[in-house]
Amino acid sequence: MADFKVDPVTRIEGHLSVELTDTGSAISNAKCECQLFRGFELILKNRKPTDAPILAQRI
Amino acid sequence: MRITRREFLKYCSVAAGALGLSASDLLKLEKALASVNSVRVIWLMGATCSGCSTSLLNSVYYTTIQDLLLFNPDDEAISLRYHPTVMAASGTLATDAINTTNFDTSLPYVLAVEGAIQRGESGHYCHIGESILGTGLPSPVTMQDAVDYYATRTGCAAILSIGTCASFGGIPSGKPYPTDATGVVDFFKGKYYVSNFGLYRTLRNKTVNIPGCPPNPNWIVGTVATILYNHHNGVSPLLPSRDTLRRPRDYYSERICNNCERFAATSGPGNANFIDNRNPNQIGYDNGYDGKNWRTFCLKYIGCKGSRTKSDCSLKKWHSPGTGLDGVNWCVGAGAPCQGCTQPNFPDRFSPFHYIR
């Protein structure tokens, strides 16, 4: 039973962590952790629609 | 000091940007890595879109990014210990690079923060790595803990807040403030987060804000170069002179309108070039094309925030074609109203960005 964890996955945009659980012959469990939440859907509410591409392009 | 092949490979795995170099480049790299006096830089990324890093990678005007990182002569290269978007290593190998940084007062190090620091849910809206700190801070490590820790190590000579998000909170701190994001200086005011280390006032004095969404690579590279020059020549103070918002005066003292070609072509209401779209006789979003020529007109009434914005966009423009050459165009020159992205008010007080009749 081996755990393989890459915690900061680098060279990507954003933050990610990947964890694999290996039974020796196959991978039994895999988890990805998305490590950043900014709430863009909430921020876009109650603004003019023409603001949406300008703010959302910063995702 | 020559390094062995084994050490060299180890350095390559922890240093940024070492892959893909030619043989002659690698010889220069060895010289740069052998330097023991490089200023170390740790680049932490919080609530960011990586746009600031992407913009920095496009640096042309002063120097390309590879020259800044690798090929400066003698001891003047910077040693970029940790940068999640460009570094070759990942996982524990990457965090080893940051954990083995020697914090020593004789060798200054610079903390670069990109992206807002989120204080909501005890900072758990942003995790930046499990083992990034071998220091006993709780795992998983949140951005606010990491910034707090690295800003207060001995030898931290400067804290660079890259981008509007790290400077003033930026877009993640827009209404309705879903994650309580904030910039570095406001984070150090300690209102909601009680630091485990250090005094906040000295940290604020060490902070250089480099706002912009994204900031022009020249502003970042120029500030880093100023710090390196001051360090190597013993110039005090180390940091470039800053205005009240802690932005370097070299790049943020010009109001956009001062150098705008549209302002120059417009002499106020009554001039044919002054399109006022509050006038119902104007045809909608008239972009000034009369069938033959484009008119140059002030964009104030379609939402340009240039009159309230300070940066050198109108002076040096963007997308420099070569070293030492000014940029070829900029937002307003291309017809897009300025969004005011270098100001603390961005985006809430400058929204809506377009005024539509």
Interface residues (C-beta under 8 A of the other chain):
Chain A: K5 V6 D7 P8 V9 T10 R11 I12 E13 G14 H15 S17 E33 Q35 L36 F37 R38 G39 L42 I43 K45 N46 R47 K48 T50 D51 I54 L55 R58 I59
Chain B: M45 G46 A47 C49 S50 G51 P84 T85 V86 M87 A88 A89 S90 G91 T92 A94 T95 Q118 Y125 C126 H127 I128 G129 E130 S131 I132 P140 I171 P172 G174 K175 P176 P178 T179 A181 C213 Q339 P347 S351 P352 F353 H354 I356
